Amino acid sequence: MHPMKRIVLPAVIALLAPAVLRAQDTYNGCGMEGNAAASNVQALNRLKNRYTAPRPADLDSQVTLAALLRPGDDRGRWDEGRGAAIVGYVYDVKPGGIETVNCKARDKGDRDTHIELVLDPMRADGPQRVIVEVTPRWRAMMAARSVDWSTPGLRSEYLGRWVRVTGWLLFDAEHANAAENTAPDRAHNWRATAWEVHPITSIEVVPRPR
């Protein structure tokens, strides 16, 4: 990926007029709360649908992939008002589910993209994975910069590579019952933690950590 494509967008977003930013409050007819009925899910959806990038001062330097994977009940471990930049190996890239956050859109282009990161490509079972997500709003903003953040585009560009992803921290309580840290030893756990980087606001290929 050309480096300018990676770094220009957040700077441009930060300079946009408030009215332009507010236009992102509704995307394809779907508001920030999606079509959730419960107030707690509405609040969660507002966080998932953030469309501004964290500033450098917002990034929590204590958040690494290894720290996210650390065992133990982690519901209050991090702050959803902070961002993070983490490095990991892309084990899988796939469309997200049909969820209230996107008004239960069925078209894959209007749903989130799930990227599964692991520390060790040879140890990638469910309890070793951290989920980071690209949202339709960010996909559209990147497309306006001629950067392909579609699920097929992300899969082609990043699957099997080491990357650094930057974005907002989010505890996805809807998946806490399938995460090893909050529902330990369940046979069908498919993730280590309900903490995510969601939405992703930047992604870049990096060398494999030594």
JOFENKA-V898052 format. One record per pair of residues at least 6 apart in sequence whose ideal C-beta (glycine too) atoms are under 7 Angstrom apart, sorted by sequence separation. I is the first residue (numbers start at 1). J is the second residue. D is the distance in Angstrom with one decimal. If there is no record, write none. Layout:
I | J | D
I | J | D
//
This chain:
25 | 31 | 6.4
36 | 42 | 4.8
98 | 104 | 5.2
105 | 111 | 5.6
118 | 124 | 4.6
176 | 182 | 4.3
177 | 183 | 5.0
183 | 189 | 6.4
25 | 32 | 5.5
142 | 149 | 4.4
176 | 183 | 6.7
98 | 106 | 6.1
102 | 110 | 5.7
33 | 42 | 4.1
36 | 45 | 5.5
102 | 111 | 5.4
180 | 189 | 4.9
102 | 112 | 6.9
118 | 128 | 5.3
139 | 149 | 4.4
178 | 188 | 7.0
179 | 189 | 6.4
34 | 45 | 4.4
118 | 129 | 5.7
138 | 149 | 6.5
139 | 150 | 6.5
178 | 189 | 5.6
181 | 192 | 6.3
33 | 45 | 5.1
117 | 129 | 6.9
178 | 190 | 5.7
179 | 191 | 4.9
180 | 192 | 5.2
181 | 193 | 4.7
182 | 194 | 5.9
32 | 45 | 6.8
33 | 46 | 5.9
95 | 108 | 4.4
98 | 111 | 6.9
116 | 129 | 4.6
117 | 130 | 4.9
178 | 191 | 6.2
179 | 192 | 6.5
32 | 46 | 4.8
179 | 193 | 5.2
63 | 78 | 6.2
96 | 111 | 4.9
116 | 131 | 6.0
117 | 132 | 6.1
134 | 149 | 5.3
179 | 194 | 4.5
95 | 111 | 5.5
96 | 112 | 3.6
175 | 191 | 6.6
32 | 49 | 4.8
96 | 113 | 6.4
114 | 131 | 5.7
115 | 132 | 4.9
60 | 78 | 6.8
68 | 86 | 7.0
95 | 113 | 6.4
96 | 114 | 5.1
115 | 133 | 6.9
176 | 194 | 4.4
60 | 79 | 6.9
114 | 133 | 5.9
175 | 194 | 5.1
93 | 113 | 6.5
94 | 114 | 5.4
113 | 133 | 6.4
134 | 154 | 6.5
63 | 84 | 3.8
65 | 86 | 4.7
112 | 133 | 4.7
113 | 134 | 4.2
173 | 194 | 6.4
60 | 82 | 4.3
64 | 86 | 5.8
65 | 87 | 6.3
93 | 115 | 5.2
112 | 134 | 6.5
172 | 194 | 5.0
63 | 86 | 6.4
65 | 88 | 4.5
112 | 135 | 5.4
171 | 194 | 5.5
58 | 82 | 5.8
59 | 83 | 4.8
60 | 84 | 5.5
92 | 116 | 4.3
171 | 195 | 5.5
172 | 196 | 5.6
58 | 83 | 4.4
59 | 84 | 6.1
90 | 115 | 6.1
91 | 116 | 4.6
59 | 85 | 5.7
91 | 117 | 6.8
110 | 136 | 5.3
169 | 195 | 6.6
170 | 196 | 4.9
172 | 198 | 6.9
24 | 51 | 4.3
90 | 117 | 6.4
91 | 118 | 4.8
89 | 117 | 6.6
169 | 197 | 6.6
170 | 198 | 4.2
54 | 83 | 2.8
88 | 117 | 3.2
89 | 118 | 5.3
168 | 197 | 6.9
88 | 118 | 6.2
91 | 121 | 7.0
167 | 197 | 4.4
168 | 198 | 6.6
21 | 52 | 6.8
88 | 119 | 6.4
167 | 198 | 6.6
168 | 199 | 6.2
89 | 121 | 5.1
165 | 197 | 5.4
167 | 199 | 5.3
47 | 80 | 6.0
91 | 124 | 4.8
132 | 165 | 5.0
167 | 200 | 4.2
102 | 136 | 6.2
167 | 201 | 4.6
132 | 167 | 7.0
165 | 200 | 5.1
166 | 201 | 5.7
166 | 202 | 4.1
96 | 133 | 6.6
91 | 129 | 6.4
113 | 151 | 4.5
165 | 203 | 4.9
13 | 52 | 5.8
115 | 154 | 6.8
13 | 53 | 5.9
163 | 203 | 5.6
164 | 204 | 5.3
109 | 150 | 6.5
113 | 154 | 5.7
163 | 204 | 6.4
88 | 130 | 6.8
163 | 205 | 5.7
164 | 206 | 5.0
10 | 53 | 3.6
108 | 151 | 6.1
162 | 205 | 6.9
163 | 206 | 6.3
161 | 205 | 5.4
162 | 206 | 5.3
158 | 203 | 6.8
162 | 207 | 6.6
162 | 208 | 4.9
69 | 119 | 6.6
49 | 101 | 6.5
65 | 117 | 6.1
48 | 101 | 4.9
66 | 119 | 6.3
127 | 180 | 3.8
65 | 119 | 5.6
45 | 100 | 6.4
45 | 101 | 4.4
95 | 151 | 5.1
94 | 151 | 6.8
93 | 151 | 6.5
41 | 100 | 6.1
69 | 128 | 6.9
131 | 191 | 5.6
69 | 130 | 6.6
93 | 154 | 5.1
138 | 199 | 5.2
68 | 130 | 5.0
93 | 155 | 4.0
127 | 189 | 5.6
129 | 191 | 5.2
130 | 192 | 5.9
138 | 200 | 6.7
126 | 189 | 5.1
129 | 192 | 5.9
130 | 193 | 6.3
133 | 196 | 6.1
138 | 201 | 6.5
36 | 100 | 4.1
126 | 190 | 4.2
128 | 192 | 6.1
132 | 196 | 5.9
135 | 199 | 4.3
35 | 100 | 5.4
65 | 130 | 6.0
93 | 158 | 6.5
126 | 191 | 6.1
127 | 192 | 5.2
131 | 196 | 5.1
132 | 197 | 4.1
133 | 198 | 4.3
134 | 199 | 6.7
34 | 100 | 4.3
93 | 159 | 5.4
132 | 198 | 6.5
133 | 199 | 6.3
134 | 200 | 5.1
34 | 101 | 4.4
133 | 200 | 6.4
34 | 102 | 6.2
35 | 103 | 4.5
90 | 158 | 4.7
132 | 200 | 5.5
34 | 103 | 5.3
35 | 104 | 6.4
90 | 159 | 5.4
90 | 160 | 6.4
90 | 161 | 5.7
30 | 102 | 6.0
30 | 103 | 3.9
89 | 162 | 5.5
90 | 163 | 5.8
87 | 162 | 6.6
88 | 163 | 6.9
87 | 164 | 4.9
85 | 164 | 5.8
86 | 165 | 6.1
85 | 166 | 4.3
28 | 110 | 5.9
83 | 166 | 6.7
83 | 167 | 6.3
83 | 168 | 5.3
84 | 169 | 5.3
49 | 135 | 6.4
51 | 137 | 4.7
83 | 169 | 6.5
48 | 135 | 6.6
51 | 138 | 6.9
82 | 169 | 5.4
49 | 137 | 6.2
80 | 169 | 5.5
79 | 169 | 6.6
80 | 170 | 5.8
78 | 169 | 5.2
80 | 171 | 6.2
75 | 171 | 6.7
63 | 169 | 6.7
74 | 181 | 4.7
75 | 182 | 6.4
73 | 181 | 6.3
27 | 136 | 6.0
72 | 181 | 6.2
73 | 182 | 6.0
27 | 137 | 5.1
71 | 181 | 6.3
86 | 197 | 6.4
24 | 137 | 5.7
27 | 140 | 6.9
54 | 167 | 7.0
84 | 197 | 5.7
54 | 168 | 5.9
78 | 195 | 5.8
50 | 168 | 5.5
74 | 193 | 5.7
87 | 206 | 5.9
74 | 195 | 6.4
48 | 170 | 6.4
87 | 209 | 6.2
47 | 170 | 5.4
69 | 192 | 5.0
68 | 193 | 5.6
68 | 195 | 5.5
44 | 173 | 6.5
9 | 141 | 6.4
9 | 142 | 6.5
9 | 145 | 5.4
8 | 145 | 6.7
5 | 145 | 6.3
5 | 147 | 4.7
54 | 201 | 6.8
53 | 201 | 3.9
50 | 199 | 6.0
48 | 198 | 5.8
48 | 199 | 6.8
1 | 157 | 6.6
10 | 201 | 6.0
10 | 202 | 6.7
6 | 202 | 5.9
6 | 204 | 5.0
1 | 204 | 6.7
1 | 205 | 6.9
//
